[in-house]
Amino acid sequence: MKSTCPTKTFTNLQELALYLRQFARKRDWEQYHSPKNLAAALSVEAAELLEHFQWKTEKQSGNLTAVEQQEVAYEMADVLMYLTRMADCLGIDLLEATARKVELNQIKYPAPDNEN
């Protein structure tokens, strides 16, 4: 069945967050979108993503069929949407938080000095 909905594209997380906020509001879902509920939903979607790799070898996990690749992409999109929605509800800028975390990781896990 071909979709009658136009394809929506996003150029940044703020656009996605706004779209998801409006999507939830139009359906009266905001009442269910507490941080606790969104964290639980995020965990479920991450588990659904993992399920696609559960019985695959390391090599198989990197060589998905086109159908598997699409299914994994949809699960990854679900994870991103719940994470973005949760960040929006909590007023967290994910890109800013990620930049800070990357900085902390660089300090915590410095690259080895390969100069001789």
Secondary structure, DSSP 8 states (H G I E B T S, - for coil): ----S-----SSHHHHHHHHHHHHHHTT-GGG--HHHHHHHHHHHHHHHHHTTTT--HHHHTS--HHHHHHHHHHHHHHHHHHHHHHHHHT--HHHHHHHHHHHHHHHS-------
